[in-house]
């Protein structure tokens, strides 16, 4: 029997909401990187993971990316995903 498809929503500290779905994947956390480039522009990277530990592991990779890409600064944020109505 197939798993039920559902919608998942994360609310970031700044009020931004991201909805993912429909999905049957066992996702629990959403992460977002807001990077400021040397030329003043901003890039946003995001993803979702199956556990808080997996999401937190992205932070170490983000530090390396900041050095390699020359970001002047960045914000790495994690928010829990909650099931919402379609």
Rosetta blueprint (number, residue, H / E / L):
1 X L
2 X L
3 X L
4 X L
5 X L
6 X E
7 X E
8 X E
9 X E
10 X E
11 X E
12 X L
13 X L
14 X L
15 X L
16 X L
17 X E
18 X E
19 X E
20 X E
21 X E
22 X E
23 X E
24 X L
25 X L
26 X L
27 X L
28 X L
29 X E
30 X E
31 X E
32 X E
33 X E
34 X E
35 X E
36 X E
37 X L
38 X L
39 X L
40 X L
41 X L
42 X E
43 X E
44 X E
45 X E
46 X E
47 X E
48 X E
49 X E
50 X L
51 X L
52 X H
53 X H
54 X H
55 X H
56 X H
57 X H
58 X H
59 X H
60 X H
61 X H
62 X H
63 X H
64 X H
65 X H
66 X H
67 X H
68 X H
69 X H
70 X L
71 X L
72 X L
73 X E
74 X E
75 X E
76 X E
77 X E
78 X E
79 X E
80 X E
81 X L
82 X E
83 X E
84 X E
85 X L
86 X L
